[in-house]
């Protein structure tokens, strides 16, 4: 997997584009800091969007039932794998790491069969 740091001038555009691609996938959010240790904020919830607001200096990760906000981000790193974007790591103002990992939702065998049947009907 390749990891790279985004320049701050790229944050808004990159996250806006990533948001379009990530809708429908699932995300896992882990927060790691010296003060709190390592905590899971969300476990494999559907992604609704991700954005950077330069006026508020805020990264927002919107998941189903979770709106994770990261105030005053200092760095954003992305991890790219064979299927595309695998993770985003945001370093916050206190030096804490907020890691958002992505995966495609797992298809249930019955769901694939139902989808194929629905497509045959029209």
N, C-alpha and C positions, 0 to 999 in steps of 0.2 A: 504494500500500500504506500502511496506517495502522500506526503504531508507538506503543506506549504502555508506560509503566513500571507494573509491578504493585507494590502496597503489600505489604510483607513479610507482613502478616496474610492475604494472598490466596494466597501461594505454594503452600502444601500443597494446598488445595482446587482451585486452578486446575490444577496439574500432575496431580493425581489424575484430574480430569475429562478433561484433555487426553490423558492416557495411554490412557483407554478409547477415544477417538476415533482416536488415532494408531496403534494396533496394526494391523499389516497395511500401513502405509505404509513409506516408506524414509527414512533420515536420513543427512545428511552433517555431520560435526563438524569445525570448524576452530578451532584455538586460536591466539590472537594475543596476544603480550606483548612488552614491550621486551626482556626477557632472552632470549626464545627466537625472536623473529620470528613468522612465520606458518607454522603447520604443520597438515597435515590429519591428524586422528586416525582418521577413518572415512569411507569413500566409499560412499554410498547402500546402506546395509545395512538389513535389515528391523528395524523398531522392535518391541521387546518391552515397553517401558514407560518412563515417566519419573516421578520422584517427588522430593519434598523431605522430608527428615527433620529436623524442628526440634530434636530432642534431640541429634542428631549434627551439626547445622548443615551439612547435606550435600545437594547435588542429585545424583541418580543418573540417568544416561541409559543404559538397557539396550538394546543392539542385539544382533543375532545375532553371536556371537563377540567382542563388545566390551562391557565394563562401564565406562563413563566416569563418573568421580566428580569432583565439584567441591566442594572443602571450603571452608567459610566464605564462601559467596556474599554479596556486598554489595548487588547489584541484579539484578533480572530484568526484561528488556524483551521484549515479544512483538510480532511483526509479523503483521498480519492482511491477507490478500488475498481476492480473490473466492472461492476455494474454501475459505477458512477459515484455520487457523493455518499460516503459511508458515515462521516461524522463531522461535526463542527465543534470546536473547542473555543470558548470565549473566556478570556482572562478578565476578571472584573477589577474594579478600582482598588480592592483590598488584596489583590494577588490571588484570589480564589479562582478555581477552574470550574467552569460549567460545561459539561460534555454532553452533547446531544448526538446520539447514535441513531441511524436510520436503517430500516429494513422494509422490504415489501411485505404486505400482509400475507399470512399463510392461507392458502386456499383449502377449504375443506372438500373432501371428495364429493360429497353431496352437492355442494355449491357449484362445482364445475359442471356436474351433470345437469343441474337445474338451469344453469346459464345456457348450456348447449341446447336444451329442450326449448327454452324461451326463444333463442335465435332461430330455431327451425320453424316456430310458429309465426314468425314474422316480425 
